[in-house]
C-alpha cells in the first residue's frame, strides 16, 4: 500500500484545475494515503477544499531554476520519504524530479499525454474519433500505481464525473442536483459566500423583487487569439444578457483585459477583478454563478470545478482533443463544424483562412439562446 504519494503538476492553470476532481476522488478512495500536490504557489487555492489527507506544496519555480535548483527542490522533498510519485506533467522539471525519486526507490507513474494522437487530430476534427480526456489520463496514472481511483457513474454524485476514453465530455448535472456540502464541484458554495460580500450591486429581478437576478459570468479571454470570440460580438452578448434582466459579472486578468472590460460596465454589468483580491475569492464567486460563459480557457475549468454550469465557445481548438471542462456535455459546447479545425491543439497558430472564421462565424444570438437554455433570463 502507498502511504505517501507526491503528485506533480506545475501548469497551466486549466490543466491543474482538471487534476482537482481526480485528486479528490483518489483521496476519498484512499483515506490512509497522504497525498501531496506539488504545483506553482499561485495555483495552491485550487486545492482549498480537499479532504484532510491532501496537502499542497506550492512553490515559486523561479527559486528552483536549472539543474542545481531542481536538485535543491528534490532534497527539500526527499526527506518526506514518498513511496510513490505521480507525474501528471511530463516536462523537463518533472522528469528530473521523478528520476531522482526513482533512484531513491520510489514507485513512479507518468501521464501519457497522447502527443502523437493529438498531432493526428489537427485538421481532422470532423472525422477523427475523440481522444482520451485529460481527466481520464490523470486517473490512469493513479490506477497504474495500483491505487483505487473510482469515478462516479451518477450525475448526482458529488465526486468527479466519469469520463471514458471514447468520449470527450462527461455527464453534467443540473445545478440543483449538486450538494452544497461537496467541495468539488461546489454548489452553491463551501463557505456560504455571496455576491454581496464582494460589493456587487446585484439588482432584484423583475417582476419578482424578492428574487435575485441570475448571475451570469462571462470570461471572454484566453491564452491565444485562436481561442477568443471576437470581442465586439461578445460585448453584444453581454449587453443582451443584461437587457434581459440578468446580472453579468465580467472575469478577466488585471491589465489589458480589465481595461477592455471596464468599458463594458453599465447597469447590470460589473467587472469583478477589482473586487476579488485572490484566486480563492474568485473561485468562491464562481461557485455562486448560475452560469459561466467562457472560451476554451482556465476560467471554463475553474467554474466547472466549482460546480457551476459552463457554456464554452471553441474556435481554433477542438473538444475532441480531450480538454473539455469537467462534467461538460456536448450540448453546452458552441462551435462550428469546419474541416480545418483544430488548426492547433492549443490555439497558438496563425489562422490559414485569415481571421478565424471558426469564431467570427458564431452568431451572438446562438450564445444567448444557449444561455437561456441553461438558466439565463
Secondary structure, 3 states (H helix, E strand, C coil): CCCEEEEECCCCHHHHHHHHHHHHHHHHHCCCCEEEEEEEHHHHHHHCCCCCCEEEEEECHHHHCHHHHHHHHHHHHHCCCCCEEEECCCCHHHHHHHHHHHHCCCEEEECCCCHHHHHHHCCCCCCCCCCCCHHHHHHHHHHHCCCCCCCECCCCCCCCECCCCCCCCCCCCCHHHCCCCCCCCCCCCCCCCCHHHHCCCCCECCCCCCCECCEEEEECCCCCHHHCCCHHHHHHHHHHHHHCCCEEEECCCCCHHHHHHHCCCECCEEECCCCCCCHHHHHHHHCCCCEEEEECCHHHHHHHHCCCCEEEECCCCCHHHCCCCCCCCHHHEECCCCCCCCCCCCCCCCCCCCCCHHHHCCCHHHHHHHHHHCCCC
